[in-house]
Amino acid sequence: MNFYNYYNRRCRKCCKSCKCNIDACSCSKVCRLPRVHIGPIKAIESKELLSVNHIYVANFNENTVSVIDGATNTVVATIPVGVNPAGVGVNPLTNRIYVGNLNSDDVSVIDGFTNTLITTVPAGDGASAVAVNTATNTIYVANFNDSTVSVIDGATNTVVATIIPVGGLSLPTGVGVNPLTNRIYVANFNFDIVSVIDGFTNTVITQIPVGVNPFRIGVNPNTNRIYISNFTSNTVSVIDGTTNTVIATVPVGITPGEVAVNIATNNIYVPNRDSDNVSAISGLTNTVFATIPVGDNPNGIGVNPLTNLIYVTNQNDNTVSVINGVTNTVITTISVGARPFSVGVNP
């Protein structure tokens, strides 16, 4: 099954210190939050890590990654990667960016300081979604075609384990990590379940039924909530990470894509491919509080919690829409490469 054709089967035309309640805040100021790390890390750059504010866009049809400077909203670099990049993961503590390449079955590792490719790590068949555990410097890659998850050691850039989330042709399309609990969540598109993996043992500890064709995953480690976009049922499943149960199902637009969580505001953002908009969900109420029009066939999404800006890839426009999280409006649109599919943010 061809990932690109399958998922595009519906393509058309071709306060200063903010002491107020942040969820009810109407001020226009943006909180600058400190960078917090909990837990050990295997390897970290000796350079001081300041606010980076770079956005990484995987251009599926161009085999490149566009690097956007969030301060100027301009593309500052274009990096060649593997064939059909379909997922981006970022480790802000090491300033490394990991790109899953669907049709070269590998992961491109980018140095965020130099915006250059430093190595390529072989993964499974159909490497796509990527998630990073910043506490352990471990990278998890969902391999769509062989229904496995590759575990990469970020210090050595080698695969240290291969996990079978379910067995059979589960077609994993999404992966998310809670670094505080060391739990990994895998969306199994073909089986309508999410597998929960123990990061200490690399074993599956439970399976959670969700909506139809779960696609991508977002995690809020502060609330231990996991958000799953269900591609065909047009919903987002909300999982309680303590009980491993679905506590809410939120209707969104048509064919929801990736999921981004703003841990500073506890808001969740989901682009809807065939509605050409983004659903903004309150993590407090599990309801959609805004629907934001964007470009044509949006799929990828990322959030910078320090600036409260959201970045959305529009596949048919070859653009990225930038949304202000305070006003829930698009403030600019940036041209990138061909068929921008996924996005990662280093705040």
C-alpha positions as CSV (number, residue, x, y, z in Angstrom):
1,M,0.0,0.0,0.0
2,N,1.4,3.4,-0.9
3,F,1.3,5.7,2.1
4,Y,1.2,8.9,0.0
5,N,-1.6,7.8,-2.3
6,Y,-3.6,6.2,0.4
7,Y,-3.6,9.2,2.7
8,N,-4.3,11.6,-0.2
9,R,-7.1,9.7,-1.7
10,R,-9.4,12.6,-1.0
11,C,-7.2,15.3,-2.4
12,R,-9.0,18.0,-4.2
13,K,-7.8,20.3,-7.0
14,C,-5.1,17.9,-8.0
15,C,1.0,40.2,30.6
16,K,4.3,40.4,31.4
17,S,4.2,37.5,33.8
18,C,0.7,36.3,32.8
19,K,-0.7,35.8,36.3
20,C,-4.2,35.5,34.9
21,N,-5.8,32.2,34.2
22,I,-4.1,31.4,30.9
23,D,-7.1,29.6,29.5
24,A,-9.3,32.7,30.0
25,C,-6.6,35.2,29.2
26,S,-7.6,37.9,26.7
27,C,-4.3,39.9,26.8
28,S,-2.1,40.1,23.8
29,K,1.2,39.4,25.6
30,V,3.0,36.1,25.1
31,C,4.6,34.3,28.1
32,R,8.3,33.4,27.6
33,L,8.6,30.1,29.5
34,P,11.8,28.7,30.8
35,R,13.2,25.6,29.1
36,V,12.7,22.7,31.6
37,H,14.2,19.3,31.5
38,I,13.3,16.4,33.9
39,G,15.4,13.3,34.0
40,P,18.8,12.2,32.7
41,I,20.1,12.6,29.2
42,K,22.8,10.5,27.6
43,A,24.4,13.1,25.4
44,I,24.0,16.9,25.0
45,E,25.9,19.5,23.1
46,S,28.4,21.6,25.1
47,K,27.1,24.7,23.5
48,E,24.7,26.8,25.5
49,L,21.1,26.2,24.3
50,L,19.2,29.4,23.9
51,S,15.9,29.9,22.3
52,V,16.2,28.6,18.8
53,N,12.8,29.3,17.3
54,H,13.3,27.2,14.2
55,I,10.6,25.3,12.4
56,Y,11.4,22.2,10.3
57,V,9.2,21.3,7.4
58,A,9.4,17.9,5.6
59,N,8.7,18.4,1.9
60,F,7.4,15.0,0.8
61,N,7.7,15.4,-3.0
62,E,11.0,17.2,-2.9
63,N,13.0,15.1,-0.5
64,T,14.1,18.1,1.5
65,V,13.5,19.9,4.8
66,S,12.8,23.6,4.8
67,V,14.1,25.4,7.9
68,I,12.1,28.5,8.9
69,D,13.3,31.2,11.2
70,G,10.4,31.8,13.5
71,A,11.6,35.4,14.2
72,T,11.5,36.5,10.6
73,N,9.1,33.9,9.1
74,T,11.6,33.2,6.3
75,V,13.2,30.0,5.0
76,V,16.9,30.1,6.0
77,A,18.0,26.7,4.8
78,T,16.9,23.8,2.7
79,I,18.4,20.4,3.6
80,P,18.4,17.3,1.4
81,V,17.1,14.2,3.2
82,G,15.8,10.8,2.2
83,V,13.0,9.8,-0.1
84,N,9.6,11.1,0.8
85,P,10.1,12.5,4.3
86,A,6.9,12.0,6.2
87,G,7.7,12.8,9.9
88,V,9.8,15.1,11.9
89,G,10.9,14.8,15.5
90,V,13.0,17.4,17.4
91,N,15.2,17.1,20.5
92,P,15.7,20.7,21.8
93,L,18.2,19.6,24.4
94,T,20.7,18.3,21.8
95,N,19.4,20.5,18.9
96,R,19.0,17.4,16.7
97,I,16.2,17.0,14.2
98,Y,15.1,13.5,13.1
99,V,13.3,13.0,9.8
100,G,11.5,9.7,8.9
101,N,11.8,9.0,5.2
102,L,9.0,6.7,4.0
103,N,10.5,5.3,0.8
104,S,14.1,5.1,1.7
105,D,13.3,3.4,5.0
106,D,15.6,5.5,7.1
107,V,15.9,8.5,9.4
108,S,17.9,11.6,8.5
109,V,19.7,13.2,11.5
110,I,20.1,17.0,11.2
111,D,22.4,19.2,13.2
112,G,20.3,22.2,14.2
113,F,23.3,24.4,14.8
114,T,24.6,24.0,11.2
115,N,21.5,22.9,9.4
116,T,23.4,20.0,7.8
117,L,22.7,16.3,7.6
118,I,25.1,14.5,9.9
119,T,24.1,10.9,9.4
120,T,21.4,8.6,8.1
121,V,20.1,5.8,10.3
122,P,18.5,2.7,8.7
123,A,15.0,2.0,10.1
124,G,12.2,-0.2,9.1
125,D,10.1,-0.4,5.9
126,G,8.2,2.8,5.5
127,A,9.7,5.0,8.2
128,S,7.3,7.8,8.8
129,A,6.3,9.3,12.1
130,V,9.0,10.2,14.6
131,A,8.9,11.1,18.3
132,V,11.7,11.9,20.7
133,N,12.1,11.2,24.4
134,T,14.2,14.1,25.6
135,A,14.7,12.5,29.0
136,T,16.5,9.5,27.6
137,N,17.7,10.9,24.2
138,T,15.8,8.1,22.5
139,I,14.0,8.4,19.2
140,Y,11.0,6.3,18.2
141,V,10.1,5.7,14.5
142,A,6.8,4.2,13.2
143,N,7.5,2.0,10.3
144,F,4.3,2.0,8.2
145,N,4.9,-0.9,5.8
146,D,6.4,-3.5,8.1
147,S,4.3,-2.6,11.2
148,T,7.2,-2.1,13.6
149,V,8.7,0.7,15.7
150,S,12.5,1.3,15.5
151,V,14.2,2.6,18.7
152,I,17.2,4.8,18.0
153,D,19.8,5.8,20.6
154,G,20.4,9.5,20.1
155,A,23.9,9.3,21.4
156,T,25.1,6.7,19.0
157,N,22.6,7.1,16.2
158,T,22.0,3.3,16.0
159,V,18.9,1.2,16.3
160,V,18.9,-0.5,19.7
161,A,15.5,-2.3,19.5
162,T,12.7,-3.1,17.1
163,I,9.2,-3.3,18.6
164,I,6.1,-5.0,17.2
165,P,3.2,-2.9,18.5
166,V,0.4,-5.4,17.7
167,G,1.4,-8.0,15.2
168,G,0.0,-8.4,11.7
169,L,-0.5,-5.6,9.3
170,S,-1.2,-2.9,11.9
171,L,0.2,0.0,9.7
172,P,1.5,2.3,12.5
173,T,1.2,5.9,11.3
174,G,1.8,7.9,14.5
175,V,4.0,7.8,17.6
176,G,4.1,10.0,20.7
177,V,6.2,10.1,23.9
178,N,5.6,11.2,27.4
179,P,9.2,11.8,28.8
180,L,7.9,12.1,32.4
181,T,6.4,8.5,32.4
182,N,8.7,7.0,29.7
183,R,5.6,5.8,27.9
184,I,5.4,5.6,24.1
185,Y,2.1,5.6,22.2
186,V,1.7,4.1,18.7
187,A,-1.3,4.7,16.4
188,N,-2.1,1.5,14.5
189,F,-4.0,2.7,11.5
190,N,-5.4,-0.6,10.4
191,F,-6.5,-2.0,13.7
192,D,-8.1,1.1,15.3
193,I,-6.0,0.8,18.5
194,V,-3.2,2.6,20.2
195,S,-0.3,0.5,21.6
196,V,1.3,1.6,24.9
197,I,5.0,0.8,25.1
198,D,7.1,0.8,28.3
199,G,10.3,2.8,27.4
200,F,12.3,1.0,30.1
201,T,11.7,-2.4,28.7
202,N,10.7,-1.7,25.1
203,T,7.7,-3.9,25.5
204,V,4.0,-3.3,24.8
205,I,2.0,-3.1,28.1
206,T,-1.5,-2.5,26.8
207,Q,-3.7,-1.7,23.8
208,I,-6.3,1.0,23.8
209,P,-9.3,1.1,21.3
210,V,-9.8,4.5,19.7
211,G,-11.6,5.8,16.6
212,V,-11.4,4.6,13.0
213,N,-8.0,4.7,11.4
214,P,-5.9,6.5,14.2
215,F,-3.3,8.6,12.4
216,R,-1.1,10.9,14.5
217,I,-0.4,11.5,18.2
218,G,0.2,14.5,20.4
219,V,1.1,14.2,24.1
220,N,0.9,16.7,27.0
221,P,3.3,15.4,29.6
222,N,2.1,17.9,32.2
223,T,-1.4,16.5,32.2
224,N,-0.5,13.0,31.1
225,R,-3.1,13.2,28.3
226,I,-2.6,11.7,24.9
227,Y,-4.4,13.0,21.8
228,I,-5.1,10.7,18.8
229,S,-6.4,12.0,15.4
230,N,-8.8,9.5,13.9
231,F,-8.4,9.9,10.1
232,T,-11.7,8.3,9.0
233,S,-14.1,8.9,12.0
234,N,-13.1,12.6,12.0
235,T,-12.5,12.7,15.7
236,V,-9.7,13.1,18.3
237,S,-9.5,10.5,21.1
238,V,-8.3,11.8,24.4
239,I,-6.5,9.1,26.5
240,D,-5.8,9.4,30.3
241,G,-2.2,8.2,30.5
242,T,-2.7,7.0,34.1
243,T,-5.6,4.7,33.4
244,N,-4.9,4.0,29.7
245,T,-8.5,4.7,28.9
246,V,-10.3,7.0,26.5
247,I,-11.9,9.8,28.5
248,A,-13.3,11.9,25.7
249,T,-13.9,11.8,21.9
250,V,-13.8,15.2,20.3
251,P,-15.4,15.8,16.8
252,V,-13.2,17.8,14.5
253,G,-13.1,18.4,10.8
254,I,-12.8,16.0,7.8
255,T,-9.7,13.7,7.7
256,P,-7.7,15.1,10.6
257,G,-3.9,15.1,10.2
258,E,-1.1,15.6,12.8
259,V,-1.7,16.7,16.4
260,A,0.2,19.5,18.2
261,V,0.0,20.3,21.9
262,N,0.9,23.6,23.4
263,I,2.0,22.6,26.9
264,A,2.0,26.3,28.0
265,T,-1.7,26.8,27.3
266,N,-3.0,23.3,27.4
267,N,-4.5,23.7,23.9
268,I,-4.4,21.1,21.2
269,Y,-4.4,21.8,17.4
270,V,-5.4,19.5,14.7
271,P,-5.4,20.3,10.9
272,N,-8.3,18.9,8.9
273,R,-7.2,17.9,5.4
274,D,-10.5,18.0,3.6
275,S,-12.0,20.9,5.6
276,D,-9.0,23.1,5.0
277,N,-9.0,24.3,8.6
278,V,-7.5,23.7,12.0
279,S,-9.5,22.6,15.1
280,A,-8.3,24.2,18.3
281,I,-9.2,22.1,21.3
282,S,-9.2,23.1,25.0
283,G,-7.4,20.5,27.1
284,L,-9.5,21.6,30.1
285,T,-12.9,21.0,28.5
286,N,-12.0,18.6,25.6
287,T,-14.1,20.8,23.3
288,V,-13.3,22.7,20.1
289,F,-13.1,26.4,20.9
290,A,-12.0,27.7,17.5
291,T,-11.9,26.6,13.9
292,I,-9.2,28.4,11.9
293,P,-9.2,28.5,8.1
294,V,-5.8,27.8,6.5
295,G,-4.5,26.6,3.1
296,D,-5.4,23.7,0.8
297,N,-5.1,20.2,2.3
298,P,-3.4,20.9,5.7
299,N,-1.7,17.9,7.3
300,G,1.4,18.8,9.4
301,I,1.3,20.9,12.5
302,G,3.7,22.1,15.2
303,V,3.6,24.6,18.1
304,N,6.1,26.9,19.7
305,P,5.0,27.2,23.3
306,L,7.4,30.1,23.9
307,T,5.8,32.3,21.2
308,N,2.3,30.7,21.2
309,L,2.5,30.4,17.4
310,I,1.2,27.4,15.5
311,Y,2.7,26.2,12.1
312,V,0.5,24.3,9.6
313,T,1.7,22.7,6.4
314,N,-0.7,23.0,3.4
315,Q,0.1,20.2,1.1
316,N,-1.6,21.4,-2.1
317,D,-0.4,25.0,-1.7
318,N,3.2,24.2,-0.8
319,T,3.0,26.7,2.1
320,V,3.0,26.9,5.8
321,S,0.3,28.9,7.6
322,V,1.4,30.7,10.8
323,I,-1.4,31.0,13.4
324,N,-1.4,33.3,16.4
325,G,-2.5,31.3,19.4
326,V,-4.0,34.3,21.2
327,T,-6.2,35.5,18.4
328,N,-6.6,32.2,16.5
329,T,-6.0,33.8,13.2
330,V,-3.4,33.3,10.4
331,I,-0.8,36.1,10.6
332,T,1.3,35.0,7.6
333,T,1.9,32.3,5.0
334,I,5.3,31.0,4.1
335,S,6.3,29.3,0.8
336,V,8.2,26.0,1.3
337,G,9.0,22.9,-0.8
338,A,6.8,20.6,-2.7
339,R,4.1,18.8,-0.7
340,P,4.9,19.8,2.8
341,F,3.8,16.9,4.9
342,S,5.0,17.2,8.5
343,V,6.6,19.8,10.7
344,G,8.7,19.9,13.9
345,V,9.5,22.9,16.1
346,N,12.6,23.7,18.2
347,P,11.5,26.5,20.4
